[in-house]
Amino acid sequence: MIFTRLNRFIITLSLNLLVFGNVAYAINNVDVTQVNDYHKSLSATDKAHQAFANTFYAQLANSPAIQAKRFNTIEKLTSAVNKAVTSQNQVSAVALIIRNHFLLSRYYDSAETITLVKLLLDNNHLIAANKLIDEINQQGDDSVTGQLNYLLADFYFQREQWLTVLEYLEGNSTDLPLAQYHHALLMTGVALQKQAKHDLAIKVYEKIPEQASNYTTAQLNLAIANIRQGWWTDGHQIISQLVAKPEIAQQERTLNRLYITLGYSLLNQAYYRNARKAFQRVALDSHYSNQALLGIALTAAHQDDYLGAINASRFLKEKKQDDLPIDEAFLLMPFFYEKTQQRATASLGYSQAAQYYQDKTVRLTTLINAPINLTQSTVQFSPRIHINLADSHIDLQKNYPEYFFNQRQNTLQLLAWQAKSNNSKLASSLTKLAEQYDALTIKMAKSIMQARVAQLTSYLNQSRYGLARLYDNNTVEQ
């Protein structure tokens, strides 16, 4: 049945929604194999950026303007770097660190040194960071080494290199400052969970105390790990306890995410009344409102409340947004009419749905076959990383790691800085790097659109099947 297939499809979508720290990991309906195919390209672009950064900053640090900025204490260097960062001049900040790198080795055990090494990593200057880390590690200070390993683990965590993350965190992390220790536990849990080692991840998440800043994230991941292990009662209890906390009630986005996760898990376990209540608690103006409305439609139908299911579907259909739940509402609504024996209305709904999917497929195919100019259709970072192409909203953050787009922005800053110099060799290399970022960004956008076309084609076929079923059974009202 269409309903059964769609129900299972939506449940799978929701339960794969994971948010870890500041990085959102979601396995949406976009074909995961298409996403993973770009891992090699992502790595190649990242390494090309790191190689260029090494050459670029070595030359910049030797320029007269930077050569004159030599400091004799780590505090003075940090002050100058912070001033540059505050002025949105990351390039100058990194150049100052490279010019005064000897201070980091000299003051290897200072908090400022750790902060400055992190800034190098944040700007993808991995080569210089690794050189400094090797020099500092020769001092044999286990506490400092642990903090540097934590920085490298975070660097590779952003790049979703889970085995490397675990390698850097496999030592004793208890010597880390408390906030870093808790974050190290979270990264370890996520790295294990991403490898489907849910039982090991659970043990790690349970070590993160309630007073930790990332406690809620850890608990949500713990709940999902339990659910995927089949211990859905434990998972539901964890989420129910979270939403009951007064401090969570003040965090609307977190609260809505918890209700969505709980709602679809309850739906999957056939607790329709409780699932519907969870969906109804999601704010109508939230990022999760469309998923909640779709959940209400599905739970209402399971409760034989087809009027409620139709109303929720109609509300979704009337929204002027480019979103998967809205697409699905076009197929669900006539199915609900069919279940209430309103066959003429169902037939009209299937016809409208087929036309809707066909038209949208044509529009997306046109966009896929057309060139994308990223200077006109810019990558936007709020509220999530996305591109708008005509009436299509391409959510890049759902499918690709955030660091890539941040480093693309870093490259744009390098381009702006390079434009002021006369080094044609560096300019040519940097232009090629920027083109490499843009080409991959465009491939990502088109890959997402191609997967969307495949979804719409499936819905189109199901709409036609609905029409054929009505006519074959000779049940269309005359």
N, C-alpha and C positions, 0 to 999 in steps of 0.2 A: 504494500500500500504506500501511496505517496506520503501519507501522514507519518507512518512508521519510519520511512527513510529520512524525511526531513527532521523528524524529532531527534533521531539518533545523530544526525549530522550537526544540528545546533548544539546538542549536549556536548559532543566532542569538541566543537569550537570553543565553548565557554570553559570547559575544564582544562584546556590547554593554555588559558590565559594566566601567565605568571609575571609578576612584577618583582624584580630583585633590586633593591636599593634605588638608584637613579636610572637604572637601565631596564627597559621594558623588553621582556622576551615573550613573544606570542607566536604560536604556531596557528595561524589563521587558516582560511580556506585556500590561500595561495599555495600552490604545489611546493611542498618542502624541498623536493629534489631540485627544483629550479633555483630556489634560494641557495641551497648548499653548493650548487654548481659554481657559484661566484666566490667561494671561499679561497680558491687559488688566486683568482684575480685580485681579491681584496688583499691578500698577503703580498702579492707582487707589487701592487701599488704602494702599500705601506712600506715595503723595503726600499722601493725607489725613492720615496719621500725621505726616509732615514738617511740614505746615501747622499741625497742632495743636501739635506740639512747639515751633514758633516762638512761638506765642501763649502757651502754657503757661509756658515757661521765661522769657519776657520778663517775665511777671507775677511769677513766683516769684523772679526775681533782684531785683525791686524790693520784695519783702516785707521787713519789718523784720529778720527773722532772718538773711536772706542779705545784706541791705544792710550789716549790721555786719561782715561777713566780707570786708573789703578787705585785699589783701596788697600789699607793696611789692617783692617779688621773685618771679620765676618758680619758684624753688626752694620758697619757702614755700607758694605756691599748689599746686604739685605734691604737696607733703607732705600738705596738707589734702585734696586730691582723692583721693590714694591711701588715706588713712585712711577716707574715705567709701566708697570701692570695697571695701576690706577688710571694712567693716561691712555689705556687701550693700546699700548705699544709693546706687545709681547716680543716682537723681533728684537727690539733694543734690550729688553730684559734678559733674553737668552744670551745675546752677545756679551752683555756685561758679566754673566756667569762664566762664559767661556774665557773671557779676558782675564778673569780673576779666579780661575779654577784652582790655583794653588792654595787659596784660602780654605776651600772645602776640604782638601786633604789635611791641611794644618789643623783646622778646627773640626775634625771628623766627628767628634762626639757632641756637637752642639745641635740644638733643635733647628737652628737656621739652616744648617747644612742639609738636613733631611728635607726641609721645605724647598730649598733650591734644587736639589736633585729631582724632586717631584715636578718642579716647573720644567726642567729639561724633558722629562718623560711626557708631560702633558703636551709639550710642543713637538713631540716625536723625534727628539734628538737622542735616540736610544744609544747611538755609538758613543757619544760623549758621556752619557750617564753611566754606561757600562764600564767605561775606562775609569771614571771616578770611583765607582762602586768597587772595582777590583783593587784600586789603590787603598781605599778606606778599609776594605776587608783584610788587607795585609796587617792592619794594626791589631787584629785578633780580639777585637771587642765584640763579644757575642750579642750584647744588647743592641749595638749599632747595626751589626750584620742582620739581626732579626728585623729591624725597622726597614732596612734596605730591601730585604727579601719581600717584606710586605708591600713596598712600593712596586717592585717588579711583578708580584702576584696581581696587584691591582691593574697594572699596565696590560698584562696578558688576559686578565679577566674581561676587560673591555673588548678585547679582540676574540673572546670566546674560545681561547686555547686552554681547555679545561685541564688537560694533563699537565701542562706547564704550570698552571695555577697551583695545582696540588703539589708539584715538586717544590715550589718556593715556599709553600706553607706546611710542608711535612715535618719541619723541625718543631721545637717547642716555642709556641707563640705566646706563652703566658708572660714572657718578659716585656711584651709590647705594652705601650700605654693602653689603658682600658678601652677607649673608644676604638682604637685600631685592632685590639684583640677581638672585640665583638664583631667588627667588620670582617676580620680574617675568618672567624667562624662562619659568618654568613656566606662569604665567598667559597669556603670549603664545602658547605652544604649545597650551594647552587652547582658547583662543579661536579659534585657527586650525583646530584639529582639530574643534571643534564646528561649524565652517562647511564641513567636509569638505575642507579644504585640508591634506590629510595630508602631502603632500610638503614644504610650507613648515613645518609643525609639526615634522617630523622634523629639519630643519636647526636649529631652535631648541632642541629637546630635547638635541641632540648637544653644545650649548654648556655644558650643566650638568655640572660636574665631579664626580668620584666623591666628593670630600670634602664636597659640599653636603648639607645635611640632607634635601633633597627629591630627592636623586639617584634613590632607588629608585622613587619615584612617577613621575619623568620617564622612567626606563628602561621601566617598565611601559607608560606611554603611548606611548613610542617603539616598543615591541614591537607594541602594538595597531595603531598607525599603519602599521607595516610590513605586518602581516597584512591590513589593509584595502586596502592598495595591491596585494595579491597576492604580496608578498615574504614569504611565511609562513616560509621557511627562516631568514631573517634574524631574524624575530620570535621564532621558537622558540629560536634561539641566544641571543638577548638574555635571555630568561627563564631558560634553562638556566644561563647564567652567573650570573644573580642568585641562584638558589636554591643555587648551589654556594658562595656567599660565607658565611664563618663568622658574620658579624654578622647576616645575614638569618636564619640558622638560629635565632637567639635571638628573632626577631620572629615569633611563631607566626601571628598574624593575617595579616601580610604574606605569609608563606610559603604559607599555605593559599590565599590569593587568587591567588598566582602559579601554584600547582599547578592550580587550577581553570581559569584562563585557558589555561595550557599544555595541559591535558587536553582541553578542548573544541576547541581549535585542531587538535591532533593527530588527534582523532576526525574532524573535518571533512576532514582530508587523508588519512583512511583508515589512519593509523598506529595501529591498534587496540591492539596490545600495549603500545606506549609510552604511549598515552593511558591505558590501564587502570592502568599503574604510577603515572602522575601522580595519578590519582584516589585510588589506594590510599594515597598519602602524605598525604592531607588528614586531619587529626585528626577523630575521630568526634564529639568534643564541640565542634567549631568551628562558626562561623556558616555555613560552606560545606559542612557534612557532608551535607546532603540533596542538594545539587547533585552532590556527589561520588558518592553512592550511585546516583543516577540515571545518572551518567556510567558507573559500573561496570556497571550493568545493560545499557546500550546497547552498550558495547564488548564485553561478554561475549557478547551476542547476535550481534554482527558476527563474533565468533570461533567461532560455532556452539556456544558454551558456554551452552546454555539453562538448565542447572541453576544456574550462577552467576548468570545474569540473573534467574531466578525468585527465588533466595535474596535478592539485593539488592533486588528489588521487594517481596518479602515483608517485609523489614526496614523498608523505607520505610512500607509500609501499616500496620505495627503502631505507628508513632510517633503519639503523641497531640498533634499540632501542626497548625496551620493554615498549610500551606505548599504552593506550587505543585508541587514535585517529588513530594510525597505524593499529591496529586490525580492526577498523571499515572501514578503507579505502579499505581493501580487499573485503568487502561486497558492499560498495558503487560503486566501479569502474565498476564491471560488470552490476550493475543496470543502471549506466549512459550509458553504451554501449547498453543496451537493449532499453533505451529511444531513442537512435539514430538509432534504427532498425539494429544495427550490432549484429545480434542474435548469429552468430557463435562465435564471440569474447566474447559476453556476456556469452554464454554457457561454453566456456573455462575458463573464469574468475570465474564463480560460482564454477566450478570443482576445480580450484586452491584454491579458498577461503575455500571450504569445507575441502580440504586436509590440508591447513594451520591451520585451527581451530582444526582439529582432531589431528594433530601432536602436536600442542601447548598444547592441553588438556591432551594428554598422558604425556608430559614432566612435566606439573604442577602436575598431579595426582601422578606421581612418586615422586616428591619432597614432596608432602603432606604426602605420606605414609612412607617417609624416615625420620630418626632422623635428627635433626638440631643441630649442634655443634656450639654454639655461640663463642667459643674460636677460631674457624676457620672462620666461617661466622660472622664476628663481626658486631655489630650495628655501623653504620657510621653516622656522624653528618653533613657532608657537601656534597652537598649544602643543603640537607634536611635529616632528620633522616630516614635511610633506611637500608635494608639488601640486598645484592646481593647473590642469590642462582643460581649457574650455569649461564644460560642466562636470568634469571628472576630478575627483579628489584622490590623489595617489599618496597613501600613507606609507612612507618609506620606513618609518621606525618600527612598524609591525614585523618587518621581514629582514631587516638588515641592521647590523650593529651601529649604535649611535656614534662611536668613535670615528667611523669613516667620514661622516658628514662634518664632524668637528675638525678633523684634520684637513678636509677640503677647504674649510674656512681659513684654517691656518695657512694653507697654500695661497689663498687669495691675499692674505696679509703680506706674504713674502713677495707676491707679484707687485703689490703697491709699493713696497720698499725697494724692490729691484728696479722699478721704473725710474727711480731717482739716481741710479748709478749708471755707469757707462760700460759695464762688463758684459759684452755681447755673448760670450760663451756661457756665462751663468744664466743670462736671460733666455737663451735658446733652450737650455736644460730645464729651466723652470717652466717655460711655456709648454714643453712636452709633458712635464709632470702634471700641470694643470689640465691639459687636454686628456691625460690618462684618467684623472679623477672625473672629469665631465663625461667622458665616454662610458665609464663604468656606471655613473649615476643614471645616465640615459638608459643603459641596458637594464638596470634595476627597475626603473619606472616602466619600461616596456614589458619586462617579465611579469610584473604585477598585473599590468593590463591584459596580457595574454592569458594569465591564469583566470582573470575575471571573465574574459570572453568564454573560456571553457566552462565556467560556472553558469554563465547566462545561457550558453548553448544547452547545457543540461536542463535548466529550468524551462527553456523553450520547448525542448523535447517532451518534458513532463506535462507542460500545458497542452501540447498537441495530443498527448496520450489521454489526458483528462477529457478533451473534446471527443476523441475517438471512442473512449469508453462510454460516454453518454449516448452517442449516436448508435454505437454497436448494440447497446442494450435497449435501443429504441425507447429511451426514457425521457427524451427532451419534450417538454410540454409544447403543444401546438397552440 
